[in-house]
């Protein structure tokens, strides 16, 4: 019990030092069916990013490594797109949320920064850039099989109620993920409808008058 309390306290301190923390009660823990909640290794993290990239249909390559950062960040160095993450932060997040989707959402967010070209800018974090990356994350998570709740749960742990100069508030960030998830879901519905229409036309064209 003492160990659990210490882990959660250290996680909250880490969030606070990043300028983000929990200011509201967290959602009920959710469990995934396709992932193990064992500790995330570098190999696991690389596979998560590979799955995200594969889902988008792109062929981007990212250098993924553990580092002495407060949480996770995307950057471009010597023309190499990299994602650096703090393994303790990532694993504490998974532990607190009881869902690997929370971790996948973070990696998808950083991939989004690269895909949107944010890492080539010198402005650093800005609210509108964070929202673009959040929307991208929501879009990808839906395609990976996450529910809307699983896609947005991460914001209960990393976003404050009120925004800052660099990051929007929790509500806006949750809405951005929601928008990306919904857009992706609508594409699936539309594709299925188009498929059924083609199938129907094919059958009809083969029917004698």
Secondary structure, 3 states (H helix, E strand, C coil): CHHHHHHHHHHHHHHHHCCCCCCCCCCCCCCCCCCCCCCCCHHHHHHHHHHHHHHHCCCCCCEEEECCCCCEEEEEECCEEEEEECHHHHHHHHHHHCCHHHHHHHHHHHHHHHHCCHHHCCCCCCHHHHHHHHHHHHHHHHHHCCCHHHHHCCHHHHCCCCCCCCCCCHHHHHHHHHHHHHHHHHHHHHHHHHHHHHHHHHHHHCCCC
